[in-house]
Each structure stands twice: as structure tokens, then as C-alpha cells.
Amino acid sequence: MAIVFYRLYDKLNRLGLRRKALHEIISPVTAAKLARNEHINTATLNKLCEHFQCQPEELIEWIPDDENEEVIKQEKTR
């Protein structure tokens, strides 16, 4: 299973923000982890939700293992 963060990037796009805008909220290292769909802690997710005044499901999505490979391929082509 995987947690992916494309919804966060969709939100940034809708707000007219670039990925570097995340550096005002979280560290550049953590922002890079998000870009690679790596693990983050709940404190980071909380910071993002507080900043954007949203629920976690507006920023992340859980993908079951069998769908994970296809989603990762699609993310790399964006």
C-alpha cells in the first residue's frame, strides 16, 4: 500500500502556487519527501492541513498495493 500526495499538488495548482511554496510551511527536505511519495509524520500532515484549512483526504490518497505501481508510473509522467 502507498500514500500518495498528488492531491496536495493539485491543491497548490488550483491556488496558483508552486511546489517551492511548501518551503514556507515545511522544510525543503520534507517537501522533497512529499514529491517522492515517501513517509512523513503526522505533525507534518497537521501543519499542511492547518495551513490550507483542509482535511487530510484533500491532500493525500491511500492506494492499495495492486494499484500502486500504476499510480507511481502516472505520477512520474506529470
C-alpha positions in Angstrom: 0.0 0.0 0.0 1.1 3.5 -0.6 0.1 7.0 0.5 0.5 9.5 -2.4 0.4 13.2 -2.3 -0.8 14.3 -5.7 -3.9 15.9 -4.2 -1.6 18.3 -2.4 0.0 19.3 -5.7 -3.5 19.6 -7.3 -4.4 22.0 -4.5 -1.3 24.0 -5.0 -2.0 24.3 -8.7 -5.6 25.4 -8.0 -4.3 28.1 -5.7 -1.7 29.2 -8.3 1.2 28.2 -6.1 4.4 26.4 -7.0 5.9 23.5 -5.1 8.5 25.8 -3.6 5.7 27.5 -1.7 5.7 24.4 0.6 9.1 25.6 1.9 7.3 28.3 3.9 5.3 25.6 5.7 7.7 22.6 5.9 11.4 22.1 5.4 12.8 21.6 1.9 13.8 18.1 2.9 10.3 17.2 3.9 8.9 18.8 0.7 11.3 16.6 -1.3 9.9 13.5 0.6 6.4 14.5 -0.4 7.5 14.8 -4.0 8.8 11.2 -3.9 5.7 9.9 -2.0 7.9 8.9 0.9 6.8 8.7 4.6 6.1 11.8 6.5 5.0 12.1 10.1 1.6 13.2 11.3 2.9 16.5 12.6 3.9 17.4 9.0 0.4 16.5 7.8 -1.1 18.5 10.6 1.0 21.6 9.5 -0.2 21.3 5.9 -3.9 20.8 7.0 -3.7 23.8 9.3 -2.1 26.0 6.6 -4.6 25.0 3.9 -7.5 24.7 6.3 -8.5 21.3 5.0 -8.9 17.7 5.9 -6.1 15.1 5.2 -8.0 13.4 2.5 -7.8 16.6 0.5 -4.0 16.3 0.4 -3.4 12.5 0.4 -4.7 9.3 -1.0 -4.2 5.7 0.0 -3.5 3.3 -2.9 -3.7 -0.4 -2.4 -0.7 -2.4 -3.4 -2.1 -3.8 -6.7 -2.8 -0.2 -7.9 0.4 1.3 -6.5 2.7 0.6 -9.4 0.3 2.1 -12.0 -0.2 5.3 -9.9 3.6 5.8 -9.5 4.1 5.5 -13.2 1.4 8.1 -13.8 2.9 10.5 -11.3 6.3 10.3 -13.0 4.8 11.4 -16.3 3.2 14.6 -14.8 
